[in-house]
Structures are given as structure tokens and as C-alpha cells.
Amino acid sequence: MATSEQLVLAGTRTPSADGKTFTVYEPATGAELAEVAYASVEDVDRAVAAAVTAQESWADQAPSARAAVLHRWADLVEARAEELAVLQTRENGLTIRESRGMLWATSALLRYSADAVDKIVGETIPNDAGGLLMTQREPLGVVAAITAWNAPIAMAAQKAGPALVTGNTVVLKPSELAPLTSLIFGDLASEAGLPEGCLSILPGDGSVGRALVENRAVARVTFTGSTATGQDIALRAASTFKRLTLELGGKSAAIVFADADLDRVCAVAPEAMFGLAGQDCCARSRLLIHESVYDQVIEGYARTSARLKVGDPLDETTDLGPLISVAQRDRVHGFVEESVADGAVVVTGGAKPAGLPEGGGWYVPTVLTGVRPDMRVAQEEVFGPVVSVIPFATEEEAIRLANDTQYGLSGSIWTGNIARAIRVSRKVKSGVLAVNSNTSNYLQAPFGGVKQSGIGRANGLAGLEANTELKTLFMDGT
């Protein structure tokens, strides 16, 4: 039975000002999961006003007191982790194993921010004026956080934790496709002792995000989503010079050199493409293989991909759940059909699996060869389980191909030659990279992209500093 969910406005559950609601559907079945209050512009203005009122007193609290709230918040997340993991799987289709991992990340992100509260420091600067020249970091004020549906609760922690612990207040808009775990996340913040007004959770579509970006009292916007939406946010934020962190699309490459451990590549590299059913901005959706080992890698990579189980995301043995919607599945399949018509070859996949609910957005892991670098499937973010395979002959060509997109978010370099790894990593234009690994996103280290993959950095101390303003202070010593 579908539940009914209200906004979290200034820490309290409340219906939207105009009473409007929208329906959230389960990606696995298409069934109604919840009826959710649809935030209005009036709700945005109320939430921002409450955040402005609360911010100064929250910032005046001792850093250790703010950190203690985040640790209690993490405790509450951990106590309900299994319930939240199941709910996230039902609202966005990730496998239960993936959702459990994201709940671990949620509490870890809160604890990292809490523990780093005394690491955000200024500096003293030598000078000739005979006084004390120094810098200090101060909170910006109200931060608007806009998250995506593929990792809703972890993104909420990634954005809200650093902002709050540095003395800001937050108004968060989760995706209308998967807002349910974020709403509970807001409930747990209040239960942990976060003061009234410090956090609001306002579900809704792009109109809610636009109202937040255009509100003059909002000092910073942190957004995860498409490049097109990021461009729109940047234009709207320009009139008030809001601080921006934009984590946008990706078309990352996995570069496989002939001297790599090919057995390991074939066994583990598909995880970097087909995790989250390919709905991951860091997905290695282009597989660049040296021509001398091309056939060998294709055979092993495709074999591993074909063995991945697509099915009920609550089943412990499932490797890929459904895409977020049937419409997204059809969009992904459209990329495959277009590429085949243009000369690409489906090695494995390219279809909806049999025997699964008709209302679900199911699609099998798909490996395409014969892809030219200029094809749309090799240039645009598919956001589904489709990898484009392209051969290369030289190190220089591999670098050129890796850089031949508008994006620059993530990627992997597979080689047994450390000198080559260093050379190539310096030349590939990407915000984060991994060598002989699928993983380039760590909560302790800066994360973000270059080119049209975004601006600014999340995670690590850089993610906390992004929520502060640097002030220079001179104290005359004469």
C-alpha cells in the first residue's frame, strides 16, 4: 500500500502550502510506492527564511557541539540502516547490496564531517607591517542542496554534513523520483538534536530547485545531476554570485594497456560500468583496449558481463536492478538501436530480460563493439548499462580518445607499467582517476570533474572548505 509523506520544513513534517502531491513509483514494478507533498515556491521561501533565522545561533554553537549533533545523527542512521536500505532499493531500484553500501557511506560521511570540524583552519601570514596578518574561515549562510535519485541519502549526507558542521543551514531538494529516504534523513536530524530551521527537505521537480537557486538569501548551491541542468543553475545563480559546486555528467574511460593484468581486468572492470545498473556519473562507459589484446579482453569482459544477474533488487543474489523507469530503459535502448544502425555490434545484451515484471525498467548489461569515437553512444551520457568498446594502437592515441568528449569526471588506467600510469594519468583530463582499480571516489579526498563534468569539489577537507568564506584580518601591532 502506498504511504503518504509530508515535507520536512524547518525540521517539522508539514503538508505543502498549496496541498499538492505527486506519486513515487517502484522502478521494479511500476507500482505506486508513496504519495508525497509537492513543495511550492511559498514552501521554499518559508524554509529559506527559517534557515536564515536559525543560521547565526547555529554558527555560534561550539564546533564540538555541532559535531556531536552529526555523530548522533550518524548513530540514528546506523540504527535504521537496514530499513533505509530496503526503502532506497524500493524507491530507486538499486540492489539491496548497493543500498546497504550507501547507508554505510551515509553515516561515514556524517562522521567524517563531524571529525573534521576542527581541521578547517586559517593561517598566519608573514608581513612587513609589523602586525598580525591572518585568515579565517566563516560560514556562508544558507546552502541549497539539490540531489539526484541514484544515491539519494548518501548525497544528502555528502552535501548537508559539511555545510552544517561549518555553521551553515541547509535547504535540500531531493529528486522527485526518489525522495523518501531523504525525508527520513531529515527526521533523524531533528531527532539527533539539530535545531529547528537548520534543515528542510523539500521534494518536488525542477521548479523547486529553480526557486532555491533564485532566492536571494541562498548563499551557495551544491548540485548533482545533468550537465544541462547544471548550466541552467549557473546562469540563474550568476545574478547574485552564489557559490557553486556542480557535479555533473560523465563519459569516463577505462584504458586497458597490453601489459595490464588482463584476467583481473576482465573479472572486475565490468563492475565499474554496470554498478548501479550503469546509472552512475562515474561509470566507465567507454572501454579503450590496446589492439594487441583487444579480442582477449572483449571475450573476457563480455563473459563476465553476461553472467551478471538482472532481477529483483531485494534479492541478495541480484547484480543489477531495474533502471529508474521504463522511460529511461527505452531511452537507453534507443542509444543501442541507433548505434547498431550506424555499424556497432552487440556482443552481449541489448535487450530487456525475460520473466521480469512488465512495469519495471529492466535492461541487461550490454557490450558494443565497432563503435566509432564520434558516435552518439560514445559521446553522450547514456546513464544505463551500455559500454562502448574502442581499440587503440599507441599510448598517445589512448590519451586522445580518453579526452575526446565534453566530459572529464572519472576513469581507470589498467597497466603494469608504473611509469606509463604516471604519464597517462597526467595527460587524461579528469577530476578523479584510478590506476588498476575501479574506485576513484573516496570520502576523504576531493571529488569532482573538469570540463562539462562540473566545477568545485565535494568530499575531503575541500568539501568542507567549499561551505566557508575566507576572510583576511590584519591586527596592527604598533
N, C-alpha and C positions, 0 to 999 in steps of 0.2 A: 504494500500500500504506500502511495506517495505521502511524504511528510510535508509539513508547512513550515517554512523558515522565514524569520524576520531579519531585518538589518541589525548590525551591531553599530549603534550610533552613540558615540562618546562613551562606549563601554556598556551600553544597555541595549537589550533586544527591543526593537520597535518596528511597527509597520512603516512602509514608505509614506511620505506626506500625502501623495495622491491615491494611495491604496492599490497601485498597480502591482502585478506579479508576473512572473514568467515561469516556464516549466523547464526543469532539468531532466534529461533523458539518459538512461543507461546505454552506453555505447555497445555493450554486448548483446542487447536485446531490442533496443529502441523503446523499451517500456518507460513510463513516467516514473521518475525517482523522487522528485520533490517539486513543490510549488514555492517559489522564492520571491520575497519582496524585491521590487524593482526600484532602485534608488532614483530619485528625481533630482533636478537641479536644486530645489529647495533643500533636500536632504544633504546634498554636497555642501551648500552654504552653511547649514546648521553644524555639520561635522567639522568644517574648517574653522568656524567661529569658536566652537568648543575647544578645538586644538590650540587656537591662538590663546584662549583664556588659560588653558592648562599649562602651556609650554614654559612660562617663566618659573612657576613654582616647581615644576618637574626638573628643570635645569638647575635650580637652586639646591636640590637634594644632593647629598654627598654622593660622589661616584660609586662608593661601595654600596650605598642604598639602592641606586639604580641597578647595579649589578646583581644584588640579592633578588630583586624582582625577576630578573631574567632567569636566574638559576631556579627559582620556584616555578616559573613558567615552564622551563625545561623538564622539571620533575613531573609536572602535571601532564605534559605531552607524553612522557615516557610511561606514565601510569595508564594512559589510554591509547597506547601506540597500536595495539592490535585492532581495536575498534576503528581508529582513524585510518589504518592501512586498508581495512576492508571497505570503509566508506570511500576512500580515494579510488580504489580499484573499481568500485561500482560507478563512480561519477566520471572517471576519465579513461577506464579500460586498461590501465597498466596492470601487469601481472602482480599477484599478491607478493611475490618475492621482491619485485621492483618497488612496490609501495612500502614494504617494510624497510627497505634500504633508505627510502626517502624520509620515513619517520625517524630513523636514526640520524639522518643528516639534519632534520629539523631541530632536534634537541641539541645536536653538536654545534650547529650554527649559533643558537642562542647562548650556549655556554662559552663558545669562543668569544663572542661579543662581550659577554659579562667579564670574562677573564682579561680581556684586552682594554678594559676601561681606563686603566692607569698607564697604558702604553701610548696613548695619544698625547704627545708632548710637544712643547715648543722648544726653542733653542736660544742660547745667548750668543751674541754676535760681537766679535772684537770691533772696536771703533776708535776713531781719533778724537771724539768729542768729550771724552772724559766721563761719560755716564754709562748707564746700563742700557744696552740695546738688545731687545729680545722679541720673540714671537710667542704668541699663544693661540690656541685653537678654541673657538667658540661655536656653539650650535647655531645652525642656520635659522631654525624656527619650525615651520610646518613642512613636512615632507609628504608628497603624494607618491604612493607606490602602486604601480599597475602591473599585475602579474599575468602569466599565461596559464593555460589549462593543463600543460603536460607535467608540471611539477608544482601544483598549487600551494601546498602547505610548506614545502621546503623553500619555495621562492618567497613566501610571506615572511618566513624567519630570516632569510637572507637579506631582505630589504628592511623589515621592521626592527630586527635586533640591533644592527649597528646604528640606525637612526635614533632609536630610543635611548640606548645606553650612553650616547654622546649628548643627550639633553634635548633632543628634538621631540616633537609629537608627530603622529602619523595618521594619515587617512589612506586606506588601502582599498583598491578596486580589484577584486579577483575577476577572472574570466567568467562570463555568464554561462559558459559550458560546464564549468566545474567549480562552483563557489562554496560547496558545502563544508569541506574540511577547513577552509579559511574562516568561515563563520564560527566554527567551534574553536579554532585557534584564538579568535577574538574573545570568546567566552572565557577561555583558560587564562588569558592575560588579566582579565578582571579578577578572576579567582586567585591569581598569583599576587594581587595587590597593586596592579598598575592603576594609577589614579584615574578618576573619571575625566574624560576628554582627551586622554593621551592617545587613544587608538580607536578608530572607527573602521568597520568593514562594510563597504557599500557595493553590493553586487549590481550588475547591470551591463549594458552594452557600451559601445564607444561614446555615447552621449555623456555617460558618467565620467569617463576619462577626460573628455574634452572640457567638461565643466571644471574638473580639478585643475587641468593644465591652465585654463584661462582665469582661474581665481587669483586675484592679485595678492592674497595673503599667503599663498603657497610659495615657499622659497626654493624648493627643489622637487624635481620629478625623477623618479627612477622607474624605468620601464623595461619589460622583457616581452618581445613579440616580433612582429614582422618589420622588415625594413620600411615598407610603405607607411605603416602606422608611426614608426619612429620618425620618419621625415615630417609627417604631419605634426607630431608633438613638437619637434624642434622649431617649426615655423610658428606654431601658436605660442610657444614659450619665449620666443625672441623678444616680444614687445615688453616683457617685464624682466628679461635677462635672468630667468630662472637657471639654477644649476641643473645640469642634466647628466644622467647616466643612462645610456641606451644600449641594451644588449639585444642585438637584432639577429638577422638570419645568417645562415652559413651554408657553404658548399665545400666542406672540408675534404681534403685528400689524404688517403693512406698511400704512401710511396713505398713500394717494395723493390729493394735492390737485390741483385743476384746473390750477394753474399749474406743475405739475411738467413735466419733460422726458418726455413720455408715450412717445415712441419708445424712449427709453432704459429707462424703467420696464418696458415690455413685453418688451424684449430681455434684460434682465439680472435683473429681480426674481424670475423663476421659479427662478433658481439658489439663492436664499435659502430656498426651500421644498423643492426636490427634490434638493439636495445630500445625500449620504449616504442617498439614497432616502427622504428625509423622516424618517430616524431620527436626529434631531438636536434636542436640547432647545431650541436657538435658532431652529429652523425658523419662518419667518414663515407660520404655518398659518392665519392669518386675513388676508384681503386686504380692506381697507376702502377703498372708492373713492368719490370725490365723485360725486353723482348726475349732474352735468352732463357728465362724461366716462366714465360707467360703461360704456356699450356699447363705446366705443372701446377702453378698457383691457381689458375682458373679451375682446374679439376678438383683440387683440394678445398678451395674456398666454396665452390658450388656444392660439393658433397656435404660440408658442414652446414651450409645454409639450408639445404633440402631436409636435413634431419631435425631442424628446429620445429617444435610443436606449436601450432596455432590452435587456440581453443579457449575454453572457459578461463578467464583471467584469475578466478578464485581457486582454480586447480593448481596445486603445488607443482605439478609437472609441466605446466604450460610455459613456453618460452616467449610467445608473442600473443598478446591480447588483441582486441579489435582496434581499429583506428577510431578516432573520436566520434565519427559519424559516418553514415552511408555516403553522404555528400563528399566527405573527404576521401573515402575509399574510391568513389567514382572519379574524383579529380586525379588521384594517384594513378589509377588505371588508364586515364586519358593520356598521361605522360608516356606510359608504356606503349600504348597503341600508336601514338604519334611517332615515337622513336623507331618502332618496328617498321612502320610505313616508310620511314626515312632510311632504313637499311640496318638497324640494330637487330640483334638476335637474342632471344630469350633462352638462356642456358638452363635456368630453373625458375619456377614461379610464374608470375604474370597472370594470376587468376585468383578468384575467390575460392577458398577451400570448400569442399562439400561437407554436408552434415552439420552445419552450424546454423544458429538462428538467422532467419531472413532479415530481421531488423538490425543485425549487427554489422559493423563496418569492417568485416574480415578481409584480409589480404595476405597472401603468402609471401615469404621472402623471395625477392626477385633479383636475379643477376643478369645484367645486359652486357653483351659484348658487341663489337662492331660499332661502338659509339664514337662519333667524331666530337672533338672538343667544342665545336660550335653548335652542336645540337642543344635544344632547349633543356633536355633531360640532364645534360652535363653542365648547364649554366644556371638554371633556376633551382630554387629550393623546393624539392618535391614534398618533403615532410611526410614520408611514408617509406615502407621497406623496399626501396629500389636503389641498387648500386650500379653505377656506370663504370665499366672497365675500359681502360685506355692503355695501350702499350707505349713504352718509350725506349729510346736507344742509348741515350747518354745522360749523365748527371745534369748537364745544362738543360736538356730537354725536359727532364723530370721537374726541375725547378720552374721552368717556363710554364709547363702545364699546370702545376700546382697553383701558380699565381694567376692563371688565366680565367679568373672570374671576378665579379664585382665584390665578392666577399673575402673575409680574412679572419675567421674566428678560431678554428682549431685544426688539428691534423696529427698524423703519425708518420714517423720515418722509420722504416724497418731496414736495418743494416747491421752487419757485424764489424764494420769499419768505423771506429770512433772518430777518426779524422773526417771521414765523409759525413758522419752525423753532425759534427760541428759546422762544417762548411754549408751543408744543406739547410740546417736549422737557422743559420744566419741569413740565408737568401730567401727562404719562404716567408711571405708576408702574412703573418698570422699573429693574433694576440696571445695564443697559447699553443704549445706543441708538445708532443711526447715522442720519445725515441724508444723503439722496441716495447711499446706499451700502448694500450687503448686509452689510457686515462691522462687527461691534461687539466682537469678541473679539481682543485683542492681548496678546502675552506680556509686554509692558512695562507694561500697565495693569491695574488691578484688575478682576476678573471675578467676577460672582455675581448672585444675584437678591434680590428682595424678596417680601413676602407668602409664599405657599407654594412659591415657587421657591427658597427656601433661606435660609441665614444664613452670614455670613462671606464672605471674598473669597480667590480664588486669583489667581495671576499678579501681575506687578509687585512692587514692594517690599512691598506689603500681603500678598502671598502668602508672602513670606519671614518677615515680622514675625509672621504667624499661628502660626509654629512656635517662637515665643520667649515667654518670660515677662518682663514689665517689672518690674525691681526698683528701688526708690528707696534711695539711700545718702546719709547725712549724715556728713560728717567735720568734727569740731569744730576750729575754727581758733584757739581761745583758748589 
